Amino acid sequence: MARNTACFRPTLISGDANPALAAKIAEELKVTLEPVEAGTFADGETRVHIAADVRNATVVIIQPTSPPVNNHLMTLALLADAARAAGAARVIAVLPYFGYSRQEQRSQPGEPRSAQVVARFLGAVRIDHLVSLDLHAPALESALSMPASLLRPDSLFLPIIREWDLGNLTIVAPDAGGLKRAQRFASQLNAELAVIAKARQRPDVGSPLNVLGIVRDRDCVIVDDMASTGRTLVGAANALRNVGARTIHAVFTHAIMANGALERLSTAPLDKLVTSDSVPLTLQTRLKVISTAALLAAAIREIVGDDC
C-alpha cells in the first residue's frame, strides 16, 4: 500500500498563558495562529471564544498551566470544550508546564492527590492527546485518560553545558527526586554525579543536609525541573560552595518564580543560570532563557502527521 503523503496542518490556537511561545511554535510549524478571545465575565468567571471555523480540524491548544494556575487551567479546559462543541475532530493540548504535577501523592492523611484530579479534569473535556515538558512526576502519565507525549529537556540544555567547556564537571541533583534527571545528564556528558540530601520541612521549604558525591574543586551544574520559590536551588548552591565547589551553575526548565524567588536567586553563589520559555518570564533578570518552540513543534508535527 502506498504511503499517504498528504500534508495535515493543525489549527493552532493560543490560550492566555504564554502567547509569545505559541507564536514561536506557529512560526516553527509554518501555520497561522487562529484568533481566540480569552477573558472574564464581570463576575470573574472565565470566558473564551474561538473565532475560527474548526469543524473536522485537528485543534492544537498552547496553554501552560503556570501561575495563576487555576485561571490558566480553566481557560485550557474551556478552550478544549469550545473546540469540541464547534466540531473539532481532534484536540491536542500542549502544556509546556503542567501545574499541580508536584502534588501526585499524599504526604499525610487528609491531603488530596491534586495531580490526579487535574488529569481527570482534562480527560472530562475530551482532550485526545497531551504534550508536556519535563513533568515533575512522570508516573502521573498512568492517571491520564489520553495518550501523552512527555518531553525531556535534555536537548535544550546539553548543548549549552557543552559550550561552557567545564573542565572537571559534576552534575548535581538538588534533591533525591531529581536524581534520575541528573543521572541522564551525567551519563550524556561523561560527568561525575552528586546529589543534595535534604529533609523537606513543609511545602516549598527544604533544608539541605549533605552533598553526596565529589564536588571539591570541581565545576558543578545543578539540574532541576523548576524554580518556584528558588529555595531549592539556592540551598543546593550554598551547600556546594560550603564543600569547596570551584564554580556553580544551574539549569532548570520551568521558571515559575513565586514572590521572592528572583531576589533569592540573585544573591545565590551561582555563576550561570539558564531556564526555558515554557512559562513567560517578563522581568529583567540574570537568567538566560532558551526557547522550547522547536522541541514542542516537533512533538506536534509527529502527533498530527505533518511531514511537509
N, C-alpha and C positions, 0 to 999 in steps of 0.2 A: 504494500500500500504506500502510495506517495505521501511524503511528509507535507502536512499543511503548512504552507509558508505565509499564510495571511498575517497581516500585521494588526495586532489587537492593541488599541491605545486606551488607557484608562481615563475616566473622568475624574480629574483631580480637584479636590476641594480642601480648603483650609479652615480649621476652627480658629478660635481667637487666642490660642495659647502661644503659638510660635509662627506667625505668618511669614517672617523672614526666612525661616528654614523651609517652609512649604514652597516659597518662591524659588529657592535654590534647587529643590527637588524637581519642581516643574521644569526648570531650565535643563537639568540633567536628563529628564525624560523627553525633552523637546515637545512638551504639551503646554497648554494654557490653563492657568488656574481659573476655575469657574467661579462666578460671583456667589457669595454666601453672605447672609446677614446673621450676625450673632450678637445678641444684646440681652436686655432685660425688659420686662414689663414694669409698670410703675410700682408694683408691689415687690419687685426684686426677683420674680420668677424668670427663669431663663427662656429666651425666645430665639428661635432660629428659623431661617427660611433659605432654601436652596432655589436660586432663580433659574438655574439651567434645567433643560429637559434631560432627565436621567433614565428615561424608560429604556429597559433592556440593556443598560450600561453597567460596566464594572466601575463602581464608585470607590475611590480611594480617599479616605479622610485622614488628613495630617493633624494630629491633636495630642501632644504630650499632656499628661495629667499632672503638670507641675503646679506649684502654688499660683493662685489659690486652687488647691487640688479639687475640692468639691465642685466649684464652678466649672472648671475645665472638664471634669468627668461628666457632669450633667450635659454640657454642650456636646460632647462626643456622643453620648447616648441619644440625644435628641436629633443630632445630625444623621446618625445611623437609622433611626426610626423614620425620619423625614425622607431619606433616600429610598427606603423600603416602600413607604406609602406612595412615593412618586413612581414606583415601578422598576426600581433598580434590580438588575438580575443578580448582582453580587455586591457585597460591601466588604471592603478591606479597611481595617483600622490600623493606622500607623501611630503607635505611641512610643516615640523615642525614649521617653521616660515614663515608666509605669508606676503611678502613685499608689500607695498602700502596700507595695510589694515587700516592704520590710516587716509587715505585720502578718506573716503567714503561719505563725504558730502561737499558742498560748504560753506565756511565761508563768502564769499563775491562774488559779481558778477564777472565773468571773470575767475573763477577758475574751473578746471576740477574735475570730480568725478573719480579720478585715480583708486581707488579700483574696481569700476565697469568696467573700461576699461580693467584692468588686468583680471577680471573674464570673460569678453567676449573673450579676447585673449586666455585664457586657454580652453574655450569652442570651439574655432575655430580649435584647434589641436586635437579635439575629445578625450579628456580625459573623461573616463567613471565614475570615482569616485575620489574624492579629500579628502585627510586626512590632517587636520591641528590641531595645538595645541594652545590653548589659543589665539584665534583670537581676535584682538583688537576690532573689531566691529562685533559681531556675527550676526547682522542684515544683513551683507553682504551676508549671505547664500542665501537670496532671489534673488541676482543678478547672482548666479551661474547657469549655464545651466545643470550641472550634480549633482547627489547626493553628499553630503558631510558628512564626519564624523568629527565633530568639538569637539575635546577632551578638557577636563578640566585638569588643573594641580593639582587639589586637592590631588589626591592620591600620588603625588610626594612630596608635601610639608607638608601636615598634619602630617605624622609620624615624620618628623624632628622637627616640632614645639612642638609636644607632648614630644619628647625626651628632649627638653630643660627644660621641667618641670618648666615653669614660674609661679610664684605664683599668681600675680594679672594681668592677661592677658587682654590686649586690642588690637584688630585687627584694623589696621588703613588703610583706603583708602587714597592714596596720592592726589586724586582729585575726583570730583564728578563722573567722567566717570568710575572709578574703584569701585564704591560703591557696586554694585551687587556682584562682586567677593569677596569683603571684608565681605559682609553680609553672604555669604555662609560659609566662613571660620569661622567667629564668631559664627555662629549657630552650626557648627560641633564641635567646640572647647568649646562651652558654655562660650564664652568670651564676654567682652564688645566691643562696636563698636565705632570708631571715624572716622572722615573724615577731610581732609585738604581742606578748601575753598580757592580757588585761582582764579586769573584772568590771562589768557594767553595773553601776550603782542604781541607775534609774534610766528611763528612756531618754536618749540623746545625750547621756553623760557617761563617759568611760574613764577608767583610771589605768593608765599604762603601768605595768608592773615590771616586766623583764624583756630584754631583747634576746631572743633565741637565735643564734647564728653569729657568724664572724663579720663584724662591721668596722672594727677599729682600723683607721687609716684607709678606709675604702670609700668609693663613690656609691652612694645609696640612692635608689629610686623607689619611692613608696608608690604602690599601685592600688587604687581603690575604685569603687564604683560610683561614689558620690561624696560630695561635701555638703552637709546640711547645716549643722552648727559650726563646723570646722574644728571641733574639739578633737576628733579622732586623728586628723592629720597633724594638728599642732602637737598633740600629745606624743604621737609617733616621732615627729621631728625632734622634739626636745629629748626624748629617750635616746634617739640615735646620737644626738650631739653629746649627751652626757657620757656615752660609752666610747666616744672618740671617732665618730664617722668623719671622713675628710670633707666630703660635700654631700648635700642632701637635696634631692629633687622630688617632685611629686607629679603624678598624672592621675586624673580621675575623670570619669565620664560625665557625670551629671552635676552641674553647678547649681544646686538648689539654693544655697546661700540664704539661710534664715537670718533674722536680725542678729547682728554682731559677728557673723561668720567672716565677712571680709576684713573686719578690724583684727580679728584673731589671726587670720592667715597673713595679714600684712606685717605682723610683728613676729611671726614664727621664723626659726632659723632654716628657711628654705631658699635654695639658690635659684631654682626654676620651678614654675607652676604651669601645668598645661591641662586644659579641660576641653570639652566639646560644646557645640551649639545645640545639644539635644533639648536644652531649655534656654530661653532667652536670657542673656546677661548684658544689660544695657549700661551698667555703671562702669566708669573707667577704673580699671584695676590692674594689678600686676600680672593677671592671668593671660597666658597665650591661649587663644580659642581657635580650635580647628573644626572644620566643617564635617558633619556626618552625612551631607546630602548625597554624595556619590554612593556611599555604602547603603543608605536607605533606598535610593533609586534602583540600585542593582537588585535589591531584595524584591521591590515592587515589580520590576521587569520580569524577574524569574517567576513570581506568582501569577502574574497576568498573562505571561507568554509573549511579551513584546520582544521580537528579535529583529526589529528594524535597525 
